Amino acid sequence: MKILLALARAIDKLNEYAGRTVRWLVLITVCIAAGNAVALWLLSDSSNAWIEVQWYLFGAVFLLAAGDTLRHNGHVRVDVLYSCLPPRARAWIDIVGSALFLLPLCGLIIWLSWPGFVESFVSGERSPDAGGLLRWPVRLLIPLGFALLALQGGAELIKRIAFLRGLAPLPHERPVEQV
């Protein structure tokens, strides 16, 4: 179990790095959007490529930060009873949810999106818009983002099992905010 916990810590660090890196993409996206708006206003000219870069970066922010968001317990929970349950019950809910829903869904999306990326890469697919960009980089974000999310889901699963075995504290012991 010590090896698995070390693996979970390594995955945490990987997703933390991805999350910290992606934060800069938000600033870059805002700068590109502002620059494009100023160019349109001052020069009456805009570029489809810059608009597509904004879309690509926007997609990268959400896809590549999903694992880090899971690590910080930042995803929305719909279950109003979850916060009222004892820690062991919450750990079991997280284990069952990860094993039955999160990990299989991530695997399915990776499996379904990979051929689209490969086909786009091999064919050199481009956006049909004038001045459009290559599509394979944004198509790669889908399996990559879900791979990071799946890795973090596995790390969270390891941590919950370690908690149930008395080997580690339960992560995110702060109460879930209620509306």
Contacts in CASP RR format, 6 or more apart in sequence:
PFRMAT RR
TARGET T0000
AUTHOR 0000-0000-0000
METHOD contacts of the structure
MODEL  1
MKILLALARAIDKLNEYAGRTVRWLVLITVCIAAGNAVALWLLSDSSNAW
IEVQWYLFGAVFLLAAGDTLRHNGHVRVDVLYSCLPPRARAWIDIVGSAL
FLLPLCGLIIWLSWPGFVESFVSGERSPDAGGLLRWPVRLLIPLGFALLA
LQGGAELIKRIAFLRGLAPLPHERPVEQV
1 161 0 8 1.000
1 162 0 8 1.000
1 165 0 8 1.000
1 167 0 8 1.000
4 158 0 8 1.000
4 162 0 8 1.000
5 158 0 8 1.000
5 159 0 8 1.000
5 162 0 8 1.000
5 167 0 8 1.000
5 168 0 8 1.000
7 155 0 8 1.000
7 158 0 8 1.000
8 154 0 8 1.000
8 155 0 8 1.000
8 156 0 8 1.000
8 158 0 8 1.000
8 159 0 8 1.000
8 162 0 8 1.000
9 155 0 8 1.000
11 151 0 8 1.000
11 152 0 8 1.000
11 154 0 8 1.000
11 155 0 8 1.000
12 71 0 8 1.000
12 152 0 8 1.000
12 155 0 8 1.000
14 148 0 8 1.000
14 151 0 8 1.000
15 67 0 8 1.000
15 68 0 8 1.000
15 70 0 8 1.000
15 71 0 8 1.000
15 148 0 8 1.000
15 151 0 8 1.000
15 152 0 8 1.000
15 155 0 8 1.000
16 68 0 8 1.000
16 71 0 8 1.000
18 64 0 8 1.000
18 65 0 8 1.000
18 67 0 8 1.000
18 68 0 8 1.000
18 148 0 8 1.000
19 64 0 8 1.000
19 65 0 8 1.000
19 67 0 8 1.000
19 68 0 8 1.000
20 68 0 8 1.000
21 64 0 8 1.000
22 60 0 8 1.000
22 61 0 8 1.000
22 64 0 8 1.000
22 65 0 8 1.000
22 68 0 8 1.000
23 65 0 8 1.000
25 57 0 8 1.000
25 60 0 8 1.000
25 61 0 8 1.000
26 61 0 8 1.000
28 57 0 8 1.000
29 54 0 8 1.000
29 57 0 8 1.000
29 58 0 8 1.000
29 61 0 8 1.000
32 50 0 8 1.000
32 53 0 8 1.000
32 54 0 8 1.000
32 57 0 8 1.000
33 54 0 8 1.000
35 50 0 8 1.000
36 46 0 8 1.000
36 47 0 8 1.000
36 50 0 8 1.000
36 51 0 8 1.000
36 54 0 8 1.000
39 45 0 8 1.000
39 46 0 8 1.000
39 47 0 8 1.000
40 46 0 8 1.000
47 131 0 8 1.000
48 127 0 8 1.000
48 129 0 8 1.000
48 130 0 8 1.000
48 131 0 8 1.000
48 132 0 8 1.000
49 131 0 8 1.000
49 132 0 8 1.000
49 133 0 8 1.000
52 127 0 8 1.000
52 129 0 8 1.000
52 132 0 8 1.000
52 133 0 8 1.000
53 133 0 8 1.000
55 138 0 8 1.000
56 133 0 8 1.000
56 137 0 8 1.000
56 138 0 8 1.000
56 141 0 8 1.000
59 138 0 8 1.000
59 141 0 8 1.000
60 138 0 8 1.000
60 141 0 8 1.000
63 141 0 8 1.000
63 142 0 8 1.000
63 144 0 8 1.000
63 145 0 8 1.000
63 146 0 8 1.000
64 141 0 8 1.000
64 144 0 8 1.000
64 145 0 8 1.000
64 148 0 8 1.000
66 145 0 8 1.000
66 146 0 8 1.000
66 148 0 8 1.000
66 149 0 8 1.000
66 152 0 8 1.000
67 145 0 8 1.000
67 148 0 8 1.000
67 149 0 8 1.000
67 151 0 8 1.000
67 152 0 8 1.000
67 153 0 8 1.000
68 148 0 8 1.000
68 152 0 8 1.000
69 75 0 8 1.000
70 149 0 8 1.000
70 152 0 8 1.000
70 153 0 8 1.000
70 156 0 8 1.000
71 152 0 8 1.000
71 155 0 8 1.000
71 156 0 8 1.000
72 172 0 8 1.000
73 171 0 8 1.000
73 172 0 8 1.000
73 174 0 8 1.000
77 176 0 8 1.000
79 93 0 8 1.000
80 178 0 8 1.000
82 90 0 8 1.000
82 93 0 8 1.000
82 176 0 8 1.000
83 175 0 8 1.000
83 176 0 8 1.000
83 178 0 8 1.000
85 93 0 8 1.000
87 163 0 8 1.000
87 170 0 8 1.000
87 173 0 8 1.000
88 164 0 8 1.000
90 170 0 8 1.000
91 160 0 8 1.000
91 163 0 8 1.000
91 164 0 8 1.000
91 170 0 8 1.000
92 160 0 8 1.000
92 164 0 8 1.000
94 156 0 8 1.000
94 157 0 8 1.000
94 160 0 8 1.000
95 157 0 8 1.000
95 160 0 8 1.000
95 161 0 8 1.000
95 164 0 8 1.000
98 153 0 8 1.000
98 154 0 8 1.000
98 156 0 8 1.000
98 157 0 8 1.000
98 160 0 8 1.000
99 157 0 8 1.000
102 149 0 8 1.000
102 150 0 8 1.000
102 153 0 8 1.000
103 150 0 8 1.000
103 153 0 8 1.000
103 154 0 8 1.000
103 157 0 8 1.000
106 146 0 8 1.000
106 147 0 8 1.000
106 149 0 8 1.000
106 150 0 8 1.000
106 153 0 8 1.000
107 146 0 8 1.000
107 150 0 8 1.000
109 142 0 8 1.000
109 143 0 8 1.000
109 146 0 8 1.000
110 143 0 8 1.000
110 146 0 8 1.000
110 147 0 8 1.000
110 150 0 8 1.000
113 139 0 8 1.000
113 142 0 8 1.000
113 143 0 8 1.000
113 146 0 8 1.000
114 143 0 8 1.000
116 139 0 8 1.000
117 136 0 8 1.000
117 139 0 8 1.000
117 140 0 8 1.000
117 142 0 8 1.000
117 143 0 8 1.000
119 125 0 8 1.000
120 135 0 8 1.000
120 136 0 8 1.000
120 139 0 8 1.000
121 136 0 8 1.000
121 139 0 8 1.000
121 140 0 8 1.000
124 134 0 8 1.000
124 135 0 8 1.000
124 136 0 8 1.000
125 134 0 8 1.000
125 135 0 8 1.000
125 136 0 8 1.000
126 132 0 8 1.000
126 133 0 8 1.000
126 134 0 8 1.000
126 135 0 8 1.000
127 133 0 8 1.000
127 134 0 8 1.000
127 135 0 8 1.000
156 171 0 8 1.000
159 168 0 8 1.000
159 170 0 8 1.000
159 171 0 8 1.000
160 170 0 8 1.000
160 171 0 8 1.000
162 168 0 8 1.000
163 169 0 8 1.000
163 170 0 8 1.000
163 171 0 8 1.000
END
